[in-house]
Amino acid sequence: MFTGMEAVYHRDRIRLQRAPMWIRLFVGSVLLVLLSPSTVFAASLEVSGWIPYWRAATGIADVSAHLDQITEINPFGYSVKSNGTLADTLAIEKAPWPALIADAKKKKVRVIPTVMWSDGEAIHRILSNTEKRRALATEIANLVKTKGYDGIDINFEGKQARTKEYFSLFLKGLYTKMGNKWVMCSIEARTPLDSRYLGQAPASATQYANDHKEIGKYCDRVRIMAYDQGTVDLRLNAARSAPYIPVADAAWVEKVIFETAKNIPLKKIVLGIPTYGREYSFTIDEAGKYTYKHIRAFNPDTALALGGAPVRGESGEMTLMTASSTFMVWSDAGAIVDKIALAKKLGVRGVAVFKFDGLADPGMWDVLRAAR
């Protein structure tokens, strides 16, 4: 149950979900300003976001027009070769990156590129080798200092549980080499066990690849990629009508942040917010159980171009049943309002948008302006 100003926020959230877009944006912005700073909206937030290399032109154009509204940009990104050395996937020396970086520095917006890596086997092979692990940390630190970046964002996804200790050692080594430069970590969302399992959780359930305590020590900011929820939260699935397969339900995100904050200080936590959607086909068995098959990820304009009548679903995101009997769900400015309100209520340090590519709901920028 919610009381006082929190009850007001949750009541108005429901009303906003049913209102036209322009009303949601206006009222959401007003709420961000007017509600008591000691309860729901405690303070201004740091605002950052990833600019993907595959949409560099449109992403940079969009961000360049809104640099005054953000705290930090994250060119996405460098990658790691199979031999454990860096690759400049985004070709950061080529236009239009240099102009954006120069403009960001002029406006005192932090520039912290991302090093992305998703090959679990290779990650383990390199990080478990002391010499190669140290060499990678040294190369990253030298890159940051040579290029004049403000820090680096480590986004190693798909790691195995056996790699946990070595990843922690890598972060520790990198942290000691970076001097006054920032070490940031972007890590997967961790759903509490009592939401992942309705009964007794298996022993393997806590064999995590990320050691939150160590990450909290050696990362100046920890960005929680709180999206691609899917069907992981069985309690929310059971409590909601189908089809229900969110990108990021605020109710789930809140659980994730509480779970993370057990070992990582709130002052370091940054909430990752999606701007995209996913499409699924689905079947229903005799017991009424829904089974989903992922079709594609998409941007909001893709769904809107199909016509139809999108509605705000139980996750707080926009949804659409298509003519071909598939289900689409995506994050729009209204869903982002919810996430920013939640970030302020919980007292985390900031929000990070995935992604700044020029294809998100353009109303997002008005929402982000109100967050700072």
ZATIKOL-269617 format. One record per residue (C-alpha): y, x, z; residue in one letter. Coordinates in nm, 3 decimals, decimal comma, padded with zeros to 5 digits. Layout:
N
PT        Y        X        Z  voza
PT        Y        X        Z     A
...
END
This chain:
372
PT        Y        X        Z  voza
PT   00,000   00,000   00,000     M
PT   00,354   00,113  -00,072     F
PT   00,652   00,049   00,152     T
PT   01,029   00,084   00,131     G
PT   01,166   00,264  -00,174     M
PT   00,816   00,358  -00,296     E
PT   00,735  -00,013  -00,325     A
PT   01,054  -00,060  -00,526     V
PT   00,953   00,222  -00,759     Y
PT   00,602   00,085  -00,821     H
PT   00,732  -00,270  -00,872     R
PT   00,993  -00,150  -01,121     D
PT   00,736   00,068  -01,294     R
PT   00,531  -00,240  -01,378     I
PT   00,840  -00,419  -01,508     R
PT   00,939  -00,120  -01,718     L
PT   00,594  -00,109  -01,878     Q
PT   00,650  -00,458  -02,020     R
PT   01,007  -00,403  -02,139     A
PT   01,128  -00,287  -02,484     P
PT   01,166   00,088  -02,533     M
PT   01,545   00,100  -02,504     W
PT   01,536  -00,091  -02,175     I
PT   01,263   00,138  -02,033     R
PT   01,464   00,447  -02,118     L
PT   01,790   00,312  -01,976     F
PT   01,641   00,172  -01,655     V
PT   01,418   00,475  -01,609     G
PT   01,717   00,706  -01,630     S
PT   01,913   00,494  -01,382     V
PT   01,622   00,491  -01,139     L
PT   01,600   00,868  -01,156     L
PT   01,959   00,886  -01,037     V
PT   01,985   00,600  -00,790     L
PT   01,665   00,594  -00,586     L
PT   01,681   00,774  -00,253     S
PT   01,638   01,151  -00,288     P
PT   01,449   01,162   00,040     S
PT   01,165   00,947  -00,088     T
PT   01,057   00,908  -00,448     V
PT   01,292   01,137  -00,639     F
PT   01,338   01,433  -00,409     A
PT   01,511   01,692  -00,628     A
PT   01,582   01,812  -00,977     S
PT   01,295   01,965  -01,168     L
PT   01,243   02,273  -01,378     E
PT   01,170   02,155  -01,733     V
PT   00,962   02,367  -01,968     S
PT   00,738   02,315  -02,268     G
PT   00,507   02,478  -02,517     W
PT   00,620   02,525  -02,880     I
PT   00,299   02,553  -03,089     P
PT   00,273   02,810  -03,366     Y
PT   00,124   02,552  -03,601     W
PT   00,444   02,345  -03,579     R
PT   00,693   02,625  -03,534     A
PT   00,957   02,501  -03,778     A
PT   00,980   02,142  -03,652     T
PT   00,926   02,243  -03,289     G
PT   01,198   02,507  -03,291     I
PT   01,442   02,274  -03,467     A
PT   01,381   02,007  -03,202     D
PT   01,409   02,246  -02,908     V
PT   01,720   02,419  -03,051     S
PT   01,901   02,086  -03,045     A
PT   01,809   02,031  -02,679     H
PT   01,815   02,375  -02,514     L
PT   02,073   02,255  -02,261     D
PT   01,817   02,006  -02,128     Q
PT   01,541   02,253  -02,041     I
PT   01,483   02,546  -01,810     T
PT   01,225   02,742  -02,004     E
PT   01,053   02,766  -02,343     I
PT   00,696   02,878  -02,401     N
PT   00,621   03,001  -02,752     P
PT   00,252   02,917  -02,797     F
PT   00,124   03,164  -02,842     G
PT  -00,029   03,506  -02,845     Y
PT  -00,408   03,512  -02,852     S
PT  -00,677   03,763  -02,753     V
PT  -00,911   03,924  -03,005     K
PT  -01,282   03,961  -02,941     S
PT  -01,224   04,327  -02,842     N
PT  -00,984   04,222  -02,565     G
PT  -00,656   04,319  -02,732     T
PT  -00,361   04,092  -02,812     L
PT  -00,290   03,919  -03,143     A
PT   00,052   03,782  -03,236     D
PT  -00,074   03,445  -03,359     T
PT   00,272   03,293  -03,379     L
PT   00,430   03,584  -03,575     A
PT   00,713   03,595  -03,325     I
PT   00,906   03,862  -03,515     E
PT   00,955   03,626  -03,809     K
PT   01,212   03,349  -03,850     A
PT   01,283   03,111  -03,694     P
PT   01,156   03,258  -03,363     W
PT   01,415   03,538  -03,315     P
PT   01,710   03,302  -03,350     A
PT   01,564   03,058  -03,098     L
PT   01,488   03,334  -02,848     I
PT   01,838   03,479  -02,881     A
PT   01,994   03,136  -02,833     D
PT   01,773   03,067  -02,530     A
PT   01,874   03,395  -02,365     K
PT   02,239   03,320  -02,432     K
PT   02,201   02,986  -02,255     K
PT   01,998   03,140  -01,970     K
PT   01,682   02,951  -02,064     V
PT   01,373   03,152  -01,966     R
PT   01,153   03,276  -02,251     V
PT   00,792   03,302  -02,138     I
PT   00,533   03,310  -02,420     P
PT   00,178   03,193  -02,368     T
PT  -00,134   03,404  -02,413     V
PT  -00,404   03,155  -02,511     M
PT  -00,778   03,224  -02,509     W
PT  -01,062   02,971  -02,515     S
PT  -01,377   03,174  -02,589     D
PT  -01,564   03,157  -02,259     G
PT  -01,822   03,421  -02,350     E
PT  -01,560   03,668  -02,469     A
PT  -01,341   03,604  -02,166     I
PT  -01,630   03,688  -01,936     H
PT  -01,733   03,996  -02,136     R
PT  -01,382   04,143  -02,131     I
PT  -01,272   04,049  -01,779     L
PT  -01,600   04,158  -01,618     S
PT  -01,549   04,505  -01,768     N
PT  -01,311   04,690  -01,536     T
PT  -01,168   04,917  -01,804     E
PT  -01,111   04,638  -02,057     K
PT  -00,971   04,401  -01,794     R
PT  -00,717   04,657  -01,681     R
PT  -00,629   04,749  -02,038     A
PT  -00,555   04,386  -02,126     L
PT  -00,333   04,345  -01,820     A
PT  -00,146   04,665  -01,911     T
PT  -00,097   04,555  -02,272     E
PT   00,042   04,218  -02,164     I
PT   00,280   04,374  -01,910     A
PT   00,402   04,627  -02,167     N
PT   00,456   04,349  -02,423     L
PT   00,671   04,149  -02,181     V
PT   00,886   04,448  -02,090     K
PT   00,920   04,578  -02,445     T
PT   01,017   04,239  -02,589     K
PT   01,246   04,152  -02,302     G
PT   01,062   03,832  -02,214     Y
PT   01,110   03,678  -01,871     D
PT   00,738   03,669  -01,808     G
PT   00,404   03,560  -01,950     I
PT   00,200   03,241  -01,930     D
PT  -00,177   03,298  -01,901     I
PT  -00,374   03,012  -02,055     N
PT  -00,741   03,115  -02,052     F
PT  -00,941   02,794  -02,101     E
PT  -01,316   02,734  -02,119     G
PT  -01,395   03,001  -01,862     K
PT  -01,734   03,004  -01,695     Q
PT  -01,793   02,980  -01,321     A
PT  -01,934   03,333  -01,319     R
PT  -01,597   03,459  -01,445     T
PT  -01,399   03,325  -01,147     K
PT  -01,388   03,651  -00,949     E
PT  -01,299   03,858  -01,257     Y
PT  -01,021   03,623  -01,360     F
PT  -00,873   03,653  -01,012     S
PT  -00,892   04,033  -01,036     L
PT  -00,723   04,019  -01,375     F
PT  -00,435   03,812  -01,235     L
PT  -00,399   04,043  -00,936     K
PT  -00,383   04,347  -01,162     G
PT  -00,138   04,181  -01,400     L
PT   00,085   04,072  -01,113     Y
PT   00,112   04,429  -00,981     T
PT   00,207   04,559  -01,327     K
PT   00,474   04,299  -01,406     M
PT   00,743   04,414  -01,163     G
PT   01,019   04,152  -01,157     N
PT   00,874   03,963  -01,454     K
PT   00,704   03,628  -01,398     W
PT   00,331   03,564  -01,411     V
PT   00,257   03,201  -01,490     M
PT  -00,084   03,038  -01,514     C
PT  -00,174   02,723  -01,705     S
PT  -00,499   02,580  -01,570     I
PT  -00,715   02,275  -01,621     E
PT  -00,676   01,969  -01,400     A
PT  -00,927   01,942  -01,115     R
PT  -01,038   01,588  -01,033     T
PT  -01,146   01,530  -00,670     P
PT  -01,524   01,508  -00,624     L
PT  -01,512   01,155  -00,485     D
PT  -01,354   01,042  -00,812     S
PT  -01,578   01,246  -01,041     R
PT  -01,893   01,111  -00,872     Y
PT  -01,952   00,769  -00,721     L
PT  -02,248   00,897  -00,519     G
PT  -02,355   01,236  -00,385     Q
PT  -02,202   01,516  -00,591     A
PT  -02,450   01,778  -00,720     P
PT  -02,438   02,128  -00,570     A
PT  -02,307   02,265  -00,898     S
PT  -02,000   02,039  -00,883     A
PT  -01,793   02,297  -00,694     T
PT  -01,882   02,594  -00,914     Q
PT  -01,532   02,623  -01,049     Y
PT  -01,398   02,884  -01,292     A
PT  -01,057   02,894  -01,122     N
PT  -01,005   03,016  -00,767     D
PT  -00,699   02,814  -00,665     H
PT  -00,624   03,030  -00,362     K
PT  -00,611   03,349  -00,566     E
PT  -00,417   03,183  -00,845     I
PT  -00,168   03,061  -00,587     G
PT  -00,119   03,422  -00,468     K
PT  -00,068   03,592  -00,802     Y
PT   00,108   03,331  -01,018     C
PT   00,478   03,254  -00,976     D
PT   00,421   02,914  -01,134     R
PT   00,095   02,725  -01,183     V
PT   00,107   02,466  -01,456     R
PT  -00,155   02,195  -01,425     I
PT  -00,264   02,067  -01,764     M
PT  -00,295   01,711  -01,636     A
PT  -00,406   01,546  -01,958     Y
PT  -00,720   01,463  -02,157     D
PT  -00,839   01,257  -01,859     Q
PT  -01,088   01,061  -02,067     G
PT  -01,367   00,922  -01,852     T
PT  -01,367   01,188  -01,579     V
PT  -01,236   00,959  -01,302     D
PT  -01,521   00,716  -01,241     L
PT  -01,335   00,529  -00,968     R
PT  -01,043   00,448  -01,192     L
PT  -01,282   00,357  -01,473     N
PT  -01,462   00,111  -01,249     A
PT  -01,138  -00,042  -01,125     A
PT  -00,981  -00,100  -01,466     R
PT  -01,069  -00,329  -01,751     S
PT  -01,198  -00,169  -02,070     A
PT  -01,125  -00,011  -02,303     P
PT  -00,980   00,244  -02,065     Y
PT  -00,989   00,609  -02,166     I
PT  -00,642   00,752  -02,090     P
PT  -00,478   01,073  -02,194     V
PT  -00,322   01,083  -01,847     A
PT  -00,300   00,789  -01,608     D
PT  -00,036   00,855  -01,339     A
PT  -00,287   00,738  -01,076     A
PT  -00,528   01,013  -01,183     W
PT  -00,250   01,271  -01,212     V
PT  -00,148   01,203  -00,853     E
PT  -00,504   01,272  -00,735     K
PT  -00,509   01,595  -00,935     V
PT  -00,186   01,721  -00,777     I
PT  -00,305   01,638  -00,424     F
PT  -00,630   01,824  -00,494     E
PT  -00,444   02,125  -00,633     T
PT  -00,195   02,135  -00,347     A
PT  -00,477   02,200  -00,100     K
PT  -00,466   02,566  -00,202     N
PT  -00,159   02,616  -00,423     I
PT   00,190   02,563  -00,275     P
PT   00,381   02,267  -00,417     L
PT   00,678   02,497  -00,478     K
PT   00,468   02,675  -00,742     K
PT   00,306   02,373  -00,907     I
PT   00,432   02,248  -01,242     V
PT   00,300   01,920  -01,378     L
PT   00,186   01,932  -01,740     G
PT   00,280   01,620  -01,938     I
PT   00,130   01,524  -02,276     P
PT   00,324   01,389  -02,573     T
PT   00,026   01,308  -02,796     Y
PT  -00,254   01,054  -02,814     G
PT  -00,623   01,017  -02,891     R
PT  -00,822   00,770  -03,098     E
PT  -01,175   00,654  -03,013     Y
PT  -01,443   00,432  -03,155     S
PT  -01,643   00,249  -02,890     F
PT  -01,954   00,040  -02,829     T
PT  -02,042  -00,201  -02,548     I
PT  -02,398  -00,234  -02,416     D
PT  -02,558  -00,546  -02,267     E
PT  -02,437  -00,453  -01,920     A
PT  -02,078  -00,436  -02,045     G
PT  -02,061  -00,057  -02,027     K
PT  -01,830   00,109  -02,279     Y
PT  -01,928   00,425  -02,462     T
PT  -01,660   00,616  -02,650     Y
PT  -01,664   00,858  -02,941     K
PT  -01,358   01,073  -02,999     H
PT  -01,215   01,050  -03,350     I
PT  -00,894   01,253  -03,345     R
PT  -00,581   01,360  -03,163     A
PT  -00,257   01,225  -03,308     F
PT   00,119   01,206  -03,257     N
PT   00,298   00,878  -03,173     P
PT   00,436   00,826  -03,523     D
PT   00,081   00,811  -03,658     T
PT   00,000   00,507  -03,446     A
PT   00,333   00,336  -03,511     L
PT   00,289   00,378  -03,887     A
PT  -00,024   00,163  -03,871     L
PT   00,178  -00,143  -03,777     G
PT   00,022  -00,382  -03,533     G
PT   00,156  -00,454  -03,188     A
PT   00,114  -00,165  -02,942     P
PT   00,108  -00,264  -02,576     V
PT   00,139  -00,064  -02,258     R
PT  -00,208  -00,026  -02,115     G
PT  -00,335  -00,003  -01,760     E
PT  -00,285   00,374  -01,765     S
PT   00,088   00,328  -01,826     G
PT   00,048   00,466  -02,179     E
PT   00,085   00,290  -02,512     M
PT  -00,234   00,145  -02,664     T
PT  -00,334  -00,010  -02,993     L
PT  -00,652  -00,174  -03,119     M
PT  -00,666  -00,091  -03,490     T
PT  -00,786  -00,301  -03,782     A
PT  -01,092  -00,076  -03,802     S
PT  -01,183  -00,160  -03,439     S
PT  -01,087   00,170  -03,287     T
PT  -00,880   00,225  -02,975     F
PT  -00,567   00,441  -02,972     M
PT  -00,386   00,556  -02,659     V
PT  -00,080   00,781  -02,645     W
PT   00,201   00,913  -02,427     S
PT   00,550   00,789  -02,510     D
PT   00,886   00,819  -02,333     A
PT   00,789   00,538  -02,096     G
PT   00,475   00,722  -01,986     A
PT   00,680   01,040  -01,943     I
PT   00,922   00,850  -01,716     V
PT   00,625   00,772  -01,491     D
PT   00,512   01,136  -01,479     K
PT   00,859   01,265  -01,396     I
PT   00,898   01,005  -01,123     A
PT   00,561   01,112  -00,985     L
PT   00,652   01,482  -01,001     A
PT   00,966   01,416  -00,798     K
PT   00,786   01,194  -00,552     K
PT   00,521   01,459  -00,487     L
PT   00,774   01,742  -00,463     G
PT   00,631   01,976  -00,726     V
PT   00,850   02,248  -00,879     R
PT   00,874   02,121  -01,234     G
PT   00,723   01,962  -01,541     V
PT   00,590   02,124  -01,859     A
PT   00,562   01,930  -02,183     V
PT   00,275   01,974  -02,424     F
PT   00,412   01,987  -02,679     K
PT   00,759   02,049  -02,826     F
PT   00,673   02,009  -03,193     D
PT   00,929   01,761  -03,323     G
PT   00,667   01,486  -03,334     L
PT   00,691   01,343  -02,982     A
PT   00,863   01,015  -02,900     D
PT   01,231   01,114  -02,947     P
PT   01,319   00,914  -02,636     G
PT   01,149   01,196  -02,442     M
PT   01,470   01,401  -02,448     W
PT   01,671   01,135  -02,267     D
PT   01,403   01,126  -02,001     V
PT   01,394   01,503  -01,963     L
PT   01,773   01,515  -01,933     R
PT   01,749   01,281  -01,634     A
PT   01,482   01,501  -01,473     A
PT   01,710   01,800  -01,418     R
END
